[in-house]
Amino acid sequence: ALIAVAIVIGTIFYSNLLAKKIEIEERQKISQWVEANKFIATSPENADLTLASQIQQENADIPIIQTNEKDSIIDFRNLDSATVINDRNYLGNRLREFKSAHSPILLVLSTEPYVADKYYYGDSLLLKQVKYYPLIQLFIVALFIFFTLYTTSVRNKSTQNQVWAGMAKETAHQLGTPISSLEGWVEMLKENQSDSAIALEMGKDVNRLKLISDRFGKIGSAPKLEEANVTEQVEKMVNYIKRRAPEKVNFIVNAPVESPVNAKISGPLFDWVIENLLKNALDAMEGKGTITVHIARGPADLIIDVSDTGKGISKQNIARVFKPGFTTKKRGWGLGLSLSKRIIEQYHKGQLYIKSSEAGKGTTFRIKLIT
């Protein structure tokens, strides 16, 4: 980009220098043309008009308008005659344009009384091309820079997505070995009647690990979306978090009771999103308060609001909460909300955003799913 800008600056400088030289040459050419016209008009009958006629005929590209001393138009050259006939304002507009571009060449015919012709002229096609070429080049370079930045951004996002997917799949792979080992130990404990209760609890934790491994394994692959009862999915995750939450935290689920609220979702990944939102709500309340999940069906979408009565999110952090690595916790990688947003928006073609947040009163996250 810097090299391209340097080239354009150099081109503009050189083009301006070239344009000035062409302007000087064109003014000299018009002056010679005026003198040739004067010579033809005032020369005796036996004068040799060959050179003057040649000079007169050579000017086929520089537009000229001839006026008297009062700027009344007398004649014109190298302008579109058809346009002059059809448009009464054409000559007047071009005359104003020529006046602003160049000072006229004056031909004094008489001093007493004063009679003079003025020759106003515009730029030739060549001069216009030289003047506008740097602007065209600048536009092309700007497009090139924009295209380069855009493709670089797309490539970086693609690389980032590949890193996310690779990290998730590697995590699932690493979890696989200890999970298999733990399953073997659980089976051995089940054979011992005295340890059956321990085996049951360990089995639950092993199943939980298998679920986590399954979630990570699905990152980067197109999940299979199936029709499911969203209310049941949410209630299941609320009950799971509730068993691990402090006693002073209340959980409320508001959902339509007259009919099932169904949507096409990937069960494991959708549960992961709800779990992340509930855990964030718990962390925000610091041991006491109320978490409310409100489920409602719109005309063409399904809305799930997860609200808490916690400390809220500051205005400067609202735009950053979904960025990878951002966290206000002492422990944590700051990946939960970022992954949740990816799951909802990339895999479910929905939306996840902060509906509202107020310091000291709480935050509401909203999920929108197309039904």
N, C-alpha and C positions, 0 to 999 in steps of 0.2 A: 504493500500500500504506500509506504514512504517513497519507494523508487518510482511508483506510478505518479505520485503527486509531484515529485521532483521533475519528472519528464514533462508533465503538463505545464509546470511553471516555466521551464526552459522553452517549451514550445510557444507559450503565450508571449514571452519576452521576444523571441525571434520573430514570431508572426507580426507583432506590433511594429517591430523594426522594418520588416518587409512591407507591411501595409503603408507605412509612412513614405517609403521609397516609391511605391506604386502611386500614392497620392500625388507626390511631387511630379512624377512622370506624366500622370494624367492631366494635371493642371497645365503643364507645358504643352501637352498635346492639344488641349482645348484652346490655349493661347495661340498656338500655331494655326489651329482651325479657324479661329476668329480672324486672324490676320489674312489667311487665305481667302476667306469670304470677303473681307474688305478690299483685298487686291482685285478679286474678280469683279466686284461691284464698281470700283473706281478706276480701273485700268482702261487705257485707250483701246480702240477697236483692234489694232494690229499687235497688241501685247501677247506674249507667249503665256498661256494660262495652264500649261501642262502640269507644272509642279504644284500650283495652287489647287488645281482640280484633283490631283492625286492626294494631296493632304486632306482635301474636303471629303473624298470618298473613303479614305482610310478609317475615319472615325465611324465605326458601325456598332460600337458597343457602349459608349458613354452617352447617357441620356442628357439632352440639353433643352432648355426652354429659353427662348429669346423674348425679352420685354423691352419696352421703351423706358425713358428716364422715370416715368411714373409707375413702373411695374405693371403696365398693361401688356398682356401677352400678345406677341406678334407672330411667333412661329415656334415650332418644336422639332426635335429630331430624336430618333431611336426610342420613341415611345409607341405604345400600341394604338394605332389609329382607330381601330374598331372601338376600343374602350373610350377613347376621347369623344367619339361620336355618340355613344350610348350613355355615357356618364358625364353630365355637365360639370360635376364637381371634381372630376379626375385631374384635370390640368391644375386647378387651383390647389388641390391637396398635394400634388407632386411639387408644385412651385414652393409651397411652404416647407416641404421636406428638403428640397435642394437649398433653400435659404439657410436652414439650420445646419446643413452639412458643410457647405463651402461658401466662401465669399464670392460674389460674382466677378466675372471678367468684364471690364468696362471698355466700350468702344465709342469714343467721342466723335460724332459726325460733324458737329458745328458748335462753336462757342458763342456766337452771336446770331440768332438766339441759340440758347444751349439745347442741343439735341444729342442724345446718346442712346445707344443700345446696351442692354445688360444681358449677359449670358450666364444663366444659372445652370449648374450641372450636378448630377448625382454620381454615385459610385458605379463603376462597371461591375459586371458579374464576377470577374476575376478578383477584384478588390473585396467584394462582399464575401466571397469564399475564403479569402485569406483572413478576413476579420472574424468570421464566424467559426472557422475551423477549430481554434482552441476551445471554444465553448462546446462544440460537438465532441471534441476529444475529452474534455472535462466530464461531460455527461457519460460518455462511454466508460471512462475510468471510474466514475462514481458507481456505475452499475457493476463494474468488475469488483470493486471493493466490497459493495453490498453483497454480491454473490459469494465472494470469498468468505466474508464474515458469517454469512448464513450457512454455507456448507460446513464451515468449521464448527459452528454452534451445533448443527445437526449431528456432525461426526462425534463431537464431545458428548452429546446426550446419548448417542448410540453406544459409545464406549462406556459411559456411566451405567447405562442399563445392563450392558454385558457384565460389568463388574458386580452390580447388584445381584444379577442372576447367578453368576459364578460363585459369589460369596455365599449365597443362600443354599445352592446345591452342595457346595463343599461342606457347609454346616450340617446339612441333612446327612451327608455321607459320613461325616465324623461321628454323628450321634448314633448311626446305625450299629456300630460295633458294641458300645456299652449297653445299648438297649437289648441286643440279642443276648448278651451275657446276663443281664438282669432278668430277662424272661426265663432263662435256665435256672437261675437261683430261686425265682418265685415258684417254679414247678417243684423244685426240691423241697421248699418250705411247706408247700401244700400237702406233700406226702407225710409230713410230720404233723399230726393232729394238734399237738400243743402249740404249734406256730401258725395255725390256719388263719387266725385273726391278723397276724402280722403279714402273712402272705396276701391276704385280701387287700390290705392298705397299700402294700408294695405294688400289688397288681394295678391298683388305680393310678399310682404314680408312673408306673411303666407305660400304661396306656396313654397317660398324659404326655410322656416323652415321645411316644410313637406319633401322637397327634401333632406335636410341635415339629417333629422331623418331617411328617407328611406335608405340613404347611410350607416349610422351607423348600422342600422338594418341588413344590408346585410353582415357586417363583421363577419367572422366565419362560414358563410354558403356558400355552393357552389353556385355561381351566375349562372343564365341562360345566356349563351352567344348567342347573336343573330346577324345575318348579318346586318351591318349598314354602312352608308356612313360616313367614318371617317372625311372627309373634312367638311361635314355639322356639325358633332359633335364639331370639333375644332372651326369652325367659330362661332358657337353658344356661346361657352365659351369665345372666344376672344371678341365678342360683349358685353357680360355680364361684363367682366372685364374692357373693354374700357369705358363703361358708368360710371365706378367708379374710373377711373384713372385720374391723372392730365392731363391738356391740352397739356403739353409739351412732353408727351409720345406718340410715334407713334407705330402703330401696323401694321404688314405686314404678310399676309398669302400667302405663295407660294405653290400651289398644282397643280397637273395635271388637265387640263381643258377638255381634249379630252374624258375622260371616268371617271365614278365614282370610287373613291378609297374605296373599301369595305373591311371589315374585321369583324370577329366574336368578339364582345365585349359585356360587360355589360354596357349599356349606362350610368346609374347613377354613377357607380364606375369609368368608364373611364373619364367622365366629371370631377369627383373629382380630378383625377390625373392631367389633363390639367389645371384645376383651381389652384391647388397647385403650379404647375410649373410657371404659369403666375404670381401668387402672389409673388412668390420668386423672379422672374425677376423684378417685380415692386419695391420690397423692396431693391434690389441690386442697382437700378438706382437712387434712392432718388429723384424722381420727374421729371426727364427728360432723354430722350434717345429713343432708338428704340428696340422694341421686335419683333423678326421675328420667325414665325413658318413655317418650311419647311417640306412639306409632299412629300415623294417619294416612289415609289414601286420598290422593288428589285426582283430578280429572285424567291425567296421563302419567302420573308418577306416584311413588311411595315415599313418604317422608318419615324419617326416624330422627328424633331429637334426643340427644343425651345431655342432660343438664345437671349441674352440681351447685351446691351452695358454698363453694370454696372461695379462695382468695382472688380469683379472677386472673386475667392476663393483661399486662400493661399494654398500652397502645403501641409502643415501639417494638413489642415482641409479637403482636398479632400477625404481622406479615412474615414472621420468621419461624413460626411454630412448625410448619410443614417442611422446612428445609433440613436435609440430612445433617446430622451432627449437632443440631441445636437442642439444648436442654437446659433447664434451670435447676435440675436435680444434682445433688452431689455425686450420685452414682447413676450410671446409665450412658448409653451411646447416642441418645437422641435420634433413634431410627424408627421408633414405634409409629408415630404419627405420619412420618414420611412414607413408610411402607403401607400404612392404612390408606393414605390418599392414592397411592399407586394402585392398590388392589381395587378400590372403588372406581377410580376414573379410567384406568387402563383395561382392567379385566371385566368390570361390570358396566362400563360406559355410563357411570353415574357421576355424582358430585359429592365431595366431602369438604366442608368449610366451617368456619366459625360463624354461627348465626349472630351471637351477641356475647359480650363479656363486659363485666363491670367490676372494678376493683372492690374487694370486700364483700361482693354479693354473689359471684359465681360466673360460670361460663356455660354456653350451650353450643355443642357441636351438632351440625345437621348433615344427615346423609340423604341424598335424593337418588332413587332408583327408578328407571323407566319401566313401566309395567305394560 
